[in-house]
Amino acid sequence: MKYPTQLFIDGAYREAGAGRRIPLVNPATEAVFCEVAAADSAEAGAAVESAHRAWTNGWRDLPPGKRAALLFAVARQLREHLEEIARLEMEQIGKPISDARDEAGLGARVFEYYAGAIAQFGGQTLPVARGGFDFTLRQPMGVVAAIVPWNFPFPIACWKAAPALAAGNCVVLKPASLSPLTALKLGELAQAAGLPPGVLQIVPGPGGAIGEALITHPRVRKVSLTGSTEVGRRAMELAARDFKRVSLELGGKSPNIIFADADWELAADTSPLSVFANTGQDCCARSRVFIERPIYERFVERFVAATQKLVVGDPARTETQLGPLASAQQRATVEAYLNDARQGGAKFACGGGRLPGRGFYLEPTILLEVEKTGRCWREEIFGPVVCLTPFTEEAAMLAEVNDSPFGLSGSIWTNDLRRALRVARRVESGVLSINSHSSVHVEAPFGGYKQSGIGRDLGMAALEGYTELKNVYVAE
């Protein structure tokens, strides 16, 4: 396979200065399979300047219909290269090929959605007491810095770039150091689709240095970042210096609430993938499961059985459901949490160890009787670990659910409609599913409460987040 390994600036691939490169390791084999150019702060600045030129020289004034046609063309390019994108994703982060294909298709759907949304998005006319004519405009901001993580590299790159471009901005996209290949391929395919040079730039490189260079650049008007809460806090501090607009999608410690009146067998059978999918490297992972006491023992037994049936192994096999963790460092981080759980007296219902052979694999792990003040219960582990606990009273359970600095996603299982609505209102979370584990819908806003971030990706809310709202009054 041919790997895209250079910076993508001003519509062309180019090497980084001084031959700087970052080796990429296949998490399933632990072998270095290619090296990718690593930008420095000067090259990140050059990308911003190129994006600003593209914006002022035509992109911001391109008629909406032409902008829509270009985004539809990008989507077509993505669909024509879905298998290549999926293979790149599988190799760079160990994502199972079936999941990688689904996520490549999701990226194409995101571009299609925002291409179609352009014609539906605009300002309003407003009656005002003074008379005359008042209207609002939704105008692009300029250059957007989009900083994306390594756990879902391609779809998140698309759901930041597509609405920003649809709104008339230009984008400098910074992929994670572990996973730059599909972002670089996105830049190449967007160029092939006819996107003008400079409208979409891709600058891989060391996260702290390049991220800070983009956030502090005076021509960057908006920062959209998905990452850890710590990284988001630093980004917000830097952006505050000149009041840049910021949207942040950060960590999570999402609840999965199972009431006794629910179809709890279905919940037990499906809940393992709500936390272990992507090997638990998901900010939406339902990693705290609250089970009503009358069904607790039976639910745990069935949940464990379903977990033990999950297929863990080679990401290239279509039947594989869980691959390796993305890096040796990430596996070591998760193992440190498991050691804390052992020392705290938690009961391991299954898992807790490595799989034999090469690759950064860990067994899916179910913890019972976890200390509620401990790290495994309170912190985002970002690995294949889940904590189960019983509850008796709804009010006490909700207090425990909300006793978290995070509030991103979650599930509620009940067949009582009034209870479902009551609990959904009280759970402090930006995204909830009732009798489901679905968190992401292209058409709906996605984001969190509290330290899970600010602003929203996806849906029409994302378009609003990439524009400035201007009010114009015309006197009679």
Wavefront OBJ file of the C-alpha trace (Angstrom):
o trace
v 0.000 0.000 0.000
v 1.212 3.512 -0.801
v 1.166 5.735 2.269
v 0.604 9.522 2.188
v 3.582 10.621 4.289
v 4.195 14.314 3.526
v 2.687 17.561 4.756
v -0.257 18.767 2.669
v 0.055 22.549 2.320
v -1.285 24.869 -0.384
v -2.721 22.018 -2.381
v 0.396 19.857 -2.609
v 2.400 17.322 -0.662
v 5.771 18.509 0.588
v 8.493 17.327 2.935
v 9.024 18.823 6.344
v 12.089 20.974 6.882
v 15.293 19.221 7.996
v 13.715 15.901 7.022
v 11.758 15.653 10.276
v 9.706 12.467 10.384
v 7.636 10.469 12.882
v 7.652 6.645 12.744
v 4.249 4.946 12.747
v 3.811 1.625 14.544
v 1.164 -0.931 13.621
v -0.494 -1.711 17.001
v -1.365 -5.253 15.931
v 2.232 -6.210 15.036
v 4.302 -3.655 17.015
v 6.294 -3.047 13.796
v 7.169 0.337 12.284
v 5.549 0.397 8.845
v 6.236 3.943 7.617
v 7.436 7.397 8.632
v 5.436 10.600 8.237
v 6.702 14.153 7.860
v 6.507 16.206 11.056
v 5.711 19.902 10.687
v 7.231 22.531 12.953
v 5.578 25.736 14.147
v 6.850 27.682 11.124
v 5.289 25.214 8.714
v 2.044 25.275 10.694
v 2.126 29.071 10.355
v 2.711 28.753 6.600
v -0.360 26.532 6.359
v -2.440 29.136 8.177
v -1.214 31.904 5.867
v -2.021 29.787 2.831
v -5.504 29.108 4.200
v -6.036 32.807 4.845
v -5.054 33.654 1.247
v -7.436 31.035 -0.090
v -10.222 32.433 2.077
v -9.736 36.088 1.114
v -9.084 35.301 -2.558
v -12.363 33.593 -3.268
v -13.511 30.815 -0.961
v -15.494 33.061 1.387
v -17.321 34.619 -1.590
v -17.934 31.417 -3.528
v -21.685 31.072 -4.189
v -23.332 28.468 -1.948
v -24.302 26.275 -4.890
v -20.710 25.997 -6.063
v -19.498 25.292 -2.545
v -22.118 22.537 -2.228
v -21.080 21.006 -5.551
v -17.461 20.841 -4.393
v -18.366 19.145 -1.127
v -20.507 16.604 -2.963
v -17.479 15.972 -5.191
v -15.324 15.384 -2.099
v -17.877 12.859 -0.855
v -17.746 11.034 -4.197
v -13.954 10.838 -3.979
v -14.206 9.433 -0.484
v -16.688 6.787 -1.563
v -14.436 5.766 -4.453
v -11.548 5.279 -2.019
v -13.394 3.784 0.980
v -11.366 0.590 1.081
v -8.053 2.421 0.901
v -9.109 4.772 3.699
v -10.260 1.825 5.818
v -6.982 -0.033 5.300
v -4.963 3.023 6.310
v -7.078 3.419 9.448
v -6.690 -0.235 10.332
v -2.942 -0.167 9.973
v -2.244 3.048 11.842
v -4.409 2.465 14.939
v -5.397 -1.212 14.826
v -9.073 -0.571 14.145
v -10.954 -3.712 13.041
v -11.450 -3.557 9.298
v -15.248 -3.855 9.518
v -15.378 -0.814 11.825
v -12.874 1.053 9.666
v -15.061 0.550 6.589
v -18.106 1.815 8.457
v -16.205 4.900 9.626
v -14.886 5.627 6.131
v -18.482 5.553 4.926
v -19.483 7.846 7.797
v -16.902 10.394 6.643
v -18.435 10.418 3.166
v -21.950 10.817 4.622
v -20.799 13.795 6.665
v -19.613 15.602 3.528
v -22.872 14.728 1.756
v -24.929 16.029 4.663
v -23.168 19.387 4.842
v -23.129 19.783 1.076
v -26.915 19.464 1.202
v -27.212 21.650 4.292
v -25.614 24.683 2.646
v -28.845 25.598 0.850
v -30.833 25.249 4.097
v -28.608 27.439 6.253
v -28.797 31.198 6.569
v -30.025 34.155 8.553
v -33.476 35.444 9.441
v -35.681 38.459 8.849
v -36.876 39.990 12.115
v -39.763 42.347 12.927
v -38.453 45.094 15.203
v -40.415 47.636 17.243
v -38.809 50.602 15.509
v -40.067 49.571 12.090
v -37.825 49.301 9.076
v -36.240 46.055 8.002
v -33.977 43.917 10.153
v -32.139 40.788 9.073
v -29.315 38.557 10.242
v -26.393 37.086 8.329
v -24.448 33.931 9.088
v -20.928 34.707 7.904
v -17.777 32.554 7.850
v -15.095 33.267 10.407
v -11.992 32.779 8.262
v -9.341 30.193 9.127
v -10.379 27.308 11.393
v -7.826 25.162 13.221
v -9.220 21.637 13.556
v -7.364 19.349 15.963
v -8.435 15.718 15.877
v -7.656 12.673 18.068
v -6.303 9.221 17.293
v -9.274 7.096 18.363
v -11.627 7.967 15.456
v -9.215 9.842 13.181
v -11.065 9.839 9.881
v -14.715 10.466 10.834
v -13.808 13.210 13.310
v -11.573 14.895 10.724
v -14.545 14.879 8.355
v -17.083 16.134 10.878
v -14.849 19.100 11.664
v -13.720 19.921 8.131
v -17.031 19.468 6.304
v -19.209 21.945 8.274
v -16.379 24.474 8.512
v -15.907 24.364 4.732
v -19.659 24.388 4.121
v -19.949 27.578 6.164
v -17.293 29.234 3.985
v -14.195 28.870 6.150
v -10.799 27.433 5.262
v -9.371 24.689 7.465
v -5.952 23.749 8.793
v -6.313 20.235 10.156
v -3.895 18.809 12.721
v -4.159 14.997 13.000
v -2.832 13.100 16.004
v 0.768 11.911 15.720
v -0.380 8.272 15.939
v -2.886 8.573 13.097
v -2.042 11.094 10.349
v -2.522 8.899 7.282
v -6.270 9.157 6.706
v -6.227 12.927 7.308
v -3.492 13.301 4.692
v -5.530 11.144 2.321
v -8.535 13.393 2.953
v -6.502 16.416 1.860
v -5.375 14.655 -1.298
v -8.893 13.505 -2.219
v -10.411 16.911 -1.509
v -7.866 18.432 -3.891
v -8.716 15.809 -6.517
v -12.393 16.736 -6.114
v -11.620 20.331 -7.083
v -11.218 22.056 -3.722
v -9.000 25.113 -4.406
v -5.420 25.003 -3.076
v -5.175 26.235 0.503
v -8.806 25.633 1.442
v -7.931 22.436 3.355
v -4.431 21.960 4.787
v -3.117 18.942 6.708
v -0.171 19.425 9.103
v 0.915 16.314 11.032
v 3.492 16.793 13.746
v 4.077 16.817 17.496
v 0.781 17.567 19.187
v 1.772 20.168 21.751
v 3.992 22.273 19.513
v 1.818 22.268 16.391
v -1.450 22.550 18.280
v -0.206 25.582 20.222
v 1.211 27.181 17.065
v -2.190 26.902 15.391
v -4.205 28.053 18.389
v -2.056 31.142 18.958
v -1.705 32.159 15.310
v -3.346 35.588 14.869
v -5.113 34.577 11.627
v -6.883 31.591 13.199
v -10.395 32.685 14.180
v -11.849 29.406 15.454
v -10.392 26.338 17.177
v -12.277 23.045 17.072
v -10.627 20.318 19.140
v -11.475 16.783 20.141
v -9.170 15.340 22.782
v -8.576 14.871 26.465
v -9.924 17.267 29.063
v -6.378 18.320 29.951
v -5.568 19.181 26.329
v -8.888 21.019 26.006
v -8.160 23.084 29.099
v -4.800 24.150 27.659
v -6.371 24.974 24.282
v -9.004 27.135 25.955
v -6.357 29.008 27.949
v -4.366 29.771 24.793
v -7.423 30.749 22.746
v -8.571 33.123 25.493
v -5.590 35.373 24.855
v -7.258 36.878 21.801
v -10.828 35.605 22.344
v -10.800 32.994 19.615
v -14.015 31.049 19.218
v -13.579 27.555 20.634
v -15.470 24.282 20.494
v -14.171 21.369 22.527
v -15.290 17.735 22.634
v -13.395 16.172 25.514
v -13.481 13.247 27.923
v -16.325 11.168 29.257
v -17.323 8.656 31.909
v -20.712 7.793 30.549
v -23.428 5.899 32.454
v -25.481 2.960 31.283
v -28.643 2.758 33.427
v -30.633 -0.478 33.420
v -34.058 -0.547 35.125
v -35.686 -3.850 36.044
v -38.704 -3.204 33.814
v -36.510 -2.919 30.712
v -35.696 -5.598 28.189
v -32.658 -6.220 30.329
v -31.610 -9.345 28.458
v -31.216 -7.274 25.293
v -29.398 -4.611 27.286
v -26.997 -7.201 28.725
v -26.333 -8.725 25.311
v -25.636 -5.386 23.613
v -24.018 -3.349 26.392
v -20.533 -4.915 26.103
v -20.003 -3.231 22.728
v -21.225 0.070 24.188
v -18.024 0.153 26.219
v -15.588 -2.269 24.567
v -16.045 -1.201 20.925
v -12.892 0.450 19.597
v -11.185 -1.389 22.490
v -12.772 1.072 24.904
v -10.928 4.005 23.338
v -14.085 6.073 23.042
v -15.137 9.125 25.022
v -18.757 7.884 24.732
v -17.968 4.474 26.237
v -20.652 3.468 28.753
v -18.014 2.597 31.351
v -20.238 2.884 34.458
v -23.191 0.488 34.419
v -25.962 1.045 36.990
v -28.263 -2.000 37.332
v -31.458 -2.041 39.369
v -31.038 -4.475 42.275
v -33.757 -7.072 41.382
v -31.985 -7.955 38.117
v -28.390 -7.286 39.162
v -27.023 -10.836 39.496
v -28.750 -12.102 36.347
v -27.664 -9.051 34.366
v -24.030 -9.439 35.458
v -24.017 -13.106 34.512
v -25.421 -12.386 31.060
v -23.165 -9.339 30.534
v -20.092 -11.414 31.356
v -21.199 -14.182 28.986
v -21.732 -11.685 26.161
v -18.340 -10.107 26.822
v -16.572 -13.449 26.687
v -18.054 -14.078 23.235
v -16.477 -10.943 21.754
v -13.931 -11.686 19.048
v -10.594 -10.077 19.896
v -7.724 -10.377 17.452
v -6.285 -9.492 14.066
v -7.901 -6.248 12.814
v -7.624 -7.474 9.213
v -10.162 -10.250 9.813
v -13.766 -9.244 9.126
v -15.041 -11.190 12.143
v -12.798 -9.282 14.587
v -14.756 -7.003 16.918
v -11.934 -5.698 19.124
v -8.400 -4.962 18.026
v -5.355 -3.842 20.010
v -5.018 -0.596 21.886
v -3.511 2.138 19.765
v -0.058 2.163 21.348
v 2.158 0.578 23.959
v 1.782 3.723 26.043
v -2.003 3.489 25.993
v -1.918 -0.145 27.058
v 0.435 0.723 29.919
v -1.935 3.499 31.005
v -4.887 1.101 31.129
v -2.849 -1.520 32.989
v -2.010 1.076 35.644
v -5.753 1.558 36.211
v -6.223 -2.205 36.509
v -3.462 -2.379 39.107
v -5.243 0.351 41.085
v -8.449 -1.692 40.925
v -6.685 -4.781 42.244
v -5.133 -2.839 45.089
v -8.533 -1.344 45.895
v -10.148 -4.764 46.249
v -12.258 -4.720 43.086
v -13.594 -8.040 41.853
v -12.577 -9.014 38.296
v -15.578 -10.781 36.750
v -13.499 -11.403 33.612
v -10.427 -10.107 31.841
v -7.635 -8.047 33.324
v -4.663 -9.384 31.385
v -2.854 -9.233 28.077
v -3.502 -11.554 25.178
v -0.555 -13.781 24.206
v 1.621 -12.861 21.236
v 2.500 -9.572 19.629
v 0.301 -6.504 19.531
v -0.941 -4.098 22.190
v -3.879 -6.290 23.211
v -5.779 -6.390 26.494
v -8.679 -8.594 27.482
v -12.078 -6.900 27.902
v -12.329 -6.432 31.663
v -15.411 -6.271 33.900
v -14.977 -4.860 37.406
v -17.428 -5.353 40.295
v -17.412 -3.858 43.789
v -15.233 -0.935 42.699
v -14.451 1.819 45.182
v -16.595 4.811 44.230
v -13.769 7.161 45.219
v -11.198 5.266 43.162
v -9.660 6.158 39.830
v -11.348 3.360 37.882
v -14.770 4.627 38.891
v -14.127 8.354 38.529
v -11.599 8.777 35.711
v -11.746 8.105 32.001
v -9.686 4.953 31.459
v -9.860 4.927 27.643
v -9.477 1.200 27.416
v -11.521 -2.036 27.579
v -12.622 -1.690 31.214
v -16.148 -1.348 32.638
v -17.456 -0.994 36.206
v -20.835 -2.496 37.196
v -22.805 -1.519 40.290
v -26.333 -2.169 41.630
v -28.824 0.525 42.663
v -32.097 0.536 44.593
v -33.486 4.084 44.581
v -33.737 6.196 41.427
v -32.884 9.485 43.140
v -29.761 8.113 44.812
v -28.667 6.487 41.552
v -29.075 9.774 39.648
v -27.021 11.623 42.253
v -24.266 9.047 41.741
v -24.549 9.242 37.946
v -24.154 13.020 38.037
v -21.358 12.947 40.611
v -18.800 13.135 37.841
v -16.832 15.949 36.227
v -17.922 14.579 32.840
v -21.228 14.621 30.991
v -20.881 13.444 27.408
v -23.098 10.463 26.632
v -25.093 7.626 28.166
v -27.933 5.132 27.883
v -31.184 4.578 29.772
v -32.997 1.228 29.566
v -36.650 1.164 30.633
v -40.069 0.419 29.156
v -41.720 3.101 31.295
v -42.009 6.184 29.076
v -42.546 8.602 31.939
v -39.505 7.256 33.747
v -37.434 7.442 30.564
v -38.267 11.124 30.066
v -37.831 11.945 33.758
v -34.412 10.314 33.974
v -33.278 11.738 30.622
v -34.029 15.244 31.898
v -32.035 14.667 35.062
v -28.906 13.000 33.690
v -26.314 15.717 33.136
v -25.156 14.713 29.672
v -25.127 16.211 26.202
v -26.120 13.007 24.386
v -28.434 10.242 25.626
v -29.980 7.129 24.140
v -33.091 5.358 25.448
v -33.090 1.582 24.920
v -30.093 2.012 22.644
v -26.368 2.725 22.741
v -26.212 5.060 19.746
v -24.324 8.309 20.401
v -23.465 9.724 16.987
v -25.937 10.811 14.316
v -24.742 12.997 11.452
v -27.976 14.996 11.573
v -27.987 15.633 15.344
v -25.758 17.757 17.618
v -22.979 15.965 19.475
v -21.165 17.314 22.530
v -21.089 17.370 26.281
v -21.798 19.057 29.593
v -19.280 20.078 32.261
v -15.690 18.972 31.573
v -16.800 16.985 28.534
v -16.531 20.174 26.533
v -18.313 23.156 25.031
v -19.991 23.622 21.681
v -21.362 20.931 19.395
v -20.191 18.896 16.422
v -22.557 17.504 13.771
v -26.071 18.548 12.824
v -26.965 22.116 11.922
v -25.544 23.198 15.288
v -22.041 22.615 13.902
v -22.686 25.014 11.019
v -23.767 27.665 13.505
v -20.543 27.094 15.428
v -18.432 27.918 12.375
v -20.108 31.258 11.649
v -20.408 34.709 13.150
v -23.921 36.064 13.534
v -24.336 39.587 12.176
v -27.445 41.741 12.573
v -28.279 44.408 9.963
v -30.979 47.054 10.379
v -32.287 49.094 7.450
v -34.288 52.217 8.343
v -37.442 53.061 6.420
l 1 2 3 4 5 6 7 8 9 10 11 12 13 14 15 16 17 18 19 20 21 22 23 24 25 26 27 28 29 30 31 32 33 34 35 36 37 38 39 40 41 42 43 44 45 46 47 48 49 50 51 52 53 54 55 56 57 58 59 60 61 62 63 64 65 66 67 68 69 70 71 72 73 74 75 76 77 78 79 80 81 82 83 84 85 86 87 88 89 90 91 92 93 94 95 96 97 98 99 100 101 102 103 104 105 106 107 108 109 110 111 112 113 114 115 116 117 118 119 120 121 122 123 124 125 126 127 128 129 130 131 132 133 134 135 136 137 138 139 140 141 142 143 144 145 146 147 148 149 150 151 152 153 154 155 156 157 158 159 160 161 162 163 164 165 166 167 168 169 170 171 172 173 174 175 176 177 178 179 180 181 182 183 184 185 186 187 188 189 190 191 192 193 194 195 196 197 198 199 200 201 202 203 204 205 206 207 208 209 210 211 212 213 214 215 216 217 218 219 220 221 222 223 224 225 226 227 228 229 230 231 232 233 234 235 236 237 238 239 240 241 242 243 244 245 246 247 248 249 250 251 252 253 254 255 256 257 258 259 260 261 262 263 264 265 266 267 268 269 270 271 272 273 274 275 276 277 278 279 280 281 282 283 284 285 286 287 288 289 290 291 292 293 294 295 296 297 298 299 300 301 302 303 304 305 306 307 308 309 310 311 312 313 314 315 316 317 318 319 320 321 322 323 324 325 326 327 328 329 330 331 332 333 334 335 336 337 338 339 340 341 342 343 344 345 346 347 348 349 350 351 352 353 354 355 356 357 358 359 360 361 362 363 364 365 366 367 368 369 370 371 372 373 374 375 376 377 378 379 380 381 382 383 384 385 386 387 388 389 390 391 392 393 394 395 396 397 398 399 400 401 402 403 404 405 406 407 408 409 410 411 412 413 414 415 416 417 418 419 420 421 422 423 424 425 426 427 428 429 430 431 432 433 434 435 436 437 438 439 440 441 442 443 444 445 446 447 448 449 450 451 452 453 454 455 456 457 458 459 460 461 462 463 464 465 466 467 468 469 470 471 472 473 474 475 476
